Amino acid sequence: MPARAPTGLHFSPAIAAQARPLVQTLFTQPVVDRFLNLVRLLTLLAEDRAAMPLSAAAPELAPAATDRRQIDRVLSHIHDHFAESVTITQLADIATLSPSGLHCTFLRHTCQTVSQYLI
């Protein structure tokens, strides 16, 4: 299923009917039961061989110029302060992004995570 997931999937009616009650009760259960039922749900969906892709290909988003400036600020800071410790939160502030936004933008521009780049 992970290989088919980027395009989105339309699950078969039979699997959707089995999955619906699992999803509906997921958030009303204790944490342990919720986790186990989430695994059951994902297993059920992964085994749906009749699932159809929602699009022909996953969209490829081109990095925006604004993104590039944000990453350039982060890279400049890393290079100018290479001997100092730095946190993701500090780098996200420099880029004016959330930590998760920095992760996605950095990965899109450099093809590696911030942690991989720093190592």
C-alpha positions as CSV (number, residue, x, y, z in Angstrom):
1,M,0.0,0.0,0.0
2,P,2.7,2.6,0.7
3,A,3.9,2.4,-2.9
4,R,0.3,3.2,-4.1
5,A,-0.5,5.8,-1.4
6,P,1.1,8.9,-3.0
7,T,-1.6,9.1,-5.6
8,G,-4.4,8.6,-3.0
9,L,-6.5,5.5,-3.0
10,H,-10.2,4.8,-3.4
11,F,-10.9,1.7,-1.4
12,S,-13.3,-1.0,-2.6
13,P,-16.9,-0.8,-1.3
14,A,-16.5,-4.0,0.7
15,I,-13.3,-2.8,2.5
16,A,-14.8,0.6,3.0
17,A,-17.8,-0.9,4.7
18,Q,-15.5,-2.9,7.0
19,A,-13.3,0.1,7.7
20,R,-16.0,2.6,8.5
21,P,-17.0,1.3,11.9
22,L,-13.3,1.0,12.9
23,V,-12.7,4.6,12.0
24,Q,-15.9,5.8,13.7
25,T,-15.0,4.2,17.0
26,L,-11.3,4.9,16.9
27,F,-11.3,8.1,19.0
28,T,-13.7,6.8,21.6
29,Q,-11.5,4.0,22.7
30,P,-8.7,3.8,25.4
31,V,-5.3,4.4,24.0
32,V,-4.2,0.8,23.9
33,D,-7.3,-0.3,22.1
34,R,-7.1,2.7,19.8
35,F,-3.6,1.7,18.8
36,L,-4.5,-1.9,18.2
37,N,-7.6,-1.0,16.1
38,L,-5.5,1.5,14.1
39,V,-3.1,-1.3,13.2
40,R,-6.1,-3.5,12.3
41,L,-7.5,-0.7,10.1
42,L,-4.2,-0.1,8.3
43,T,-3.8,-3.9,7.8
44,L,-7.3,-4.1,6.4
45,L,-6.7,-1.2,4.0
46,A,-3.3,-2.5,2.9
47,E,-4.8,-5.8,1.9
48,D,-7.4,-4.2,-0.4
49,R,-6.1,-5.3,-3.8
50,A,-9.2,-3.7,-5.5
51,A,-8.3,-0.2,-4.3
52,M,-8.0,2.2,-7.2
53,P,-5.6,5.2,-7.5
54,L,-7.3,8.6,-7.3
55,S,-4.8,10.2,-9.7
56,A,-2.4,9.1,-12.4
57,A,0.7,10.5,-10.6
58,A,1.5,12.2,-7.3
59,P,1.8,16.0,-7.9
60,E,5.4,17.3,-7.9
61,L,5.5,20.7,-6.2
62,A,8.2,23.0,-7.4
63,P,9.9,24.9,-4.6
64,A,8.7,28.5,-4.4
65,A,11.2,31.4,-4.4
66,T,10.1,32.3,-0.9
67,D,11.0,28.8,0.3
68,R,14.4,29.2,-1.3
69,R,15.1,32.5,0.6
70,Q,14.0,30.8,3.9
71,I,16.3,27.9,3.3
72,D,19.2,30.2,2.2
73,R,18.8,32.0,5.6
74,V,19.0,28.7,7.4
75,L,22.0,27.5,5.4
76,S,23.8,30.8,6.0
77,H,23.2,30.5,9.7
78,I,24.4,26.9,9.8
79,H,27.6,27.8,7.9
80,D,28.3,31.0,9.8
81,H,27.8,29.3,13.2
82,F,29.1,25.8,12.4
83,A,31.0,25.5,15.7
84,E,27.9,26.3,17.8
85,S,25.1,24.0,18.7
86,V,21.7,24.7,17.1
87,T,18.2,23.4,17.6
88,I,15.5,22.8,15.0
89,T,13.4,25.4,16.8
90,Q,16.1,28.0,16.3
91,L,16.5,27.2,12.7
92,A,12.7,27.2,12.2
93,D,12.6,30.7,13.7
94,I,15.3,31.9,11.3
95,A,13.3,30.6,8.4
96,T,10.0,31.9,9.9
97,L,8.5,28.4,9.7
98,S,7.3,25.9,12.2
99,P,9.7,23.0,12.9
100,S,7.6,20.7,10.7
101,G,7.5,23.3,8.0
102,L,11.2,23.7,8.1
103,H,11.7,19.9,7.8
104,C,9.5,19.7,4.7
105,T,10.9,22.8,3.0
106,F,14.5,21.9,3.8
107,L,14.0,18.3,2.5
108,R,12.4,19.6,-0.7
109,H,15.3,22.0,-1.4
110,T,18.3,19.9,-0.2
111,C,17.0,16.3,-0.6
112,Q,18.1,15.6,3.0
113,T,16.8,16.4,6.4
114,V,18.3,19.1,8.6
115,S,19.8,16.4,10.9
116,Q,21.4,14.7,7.9
117,Y,22.8,18.0,6.7
118,L,24.3,18.8,10.1
119,I,26.0,15.5,10.5
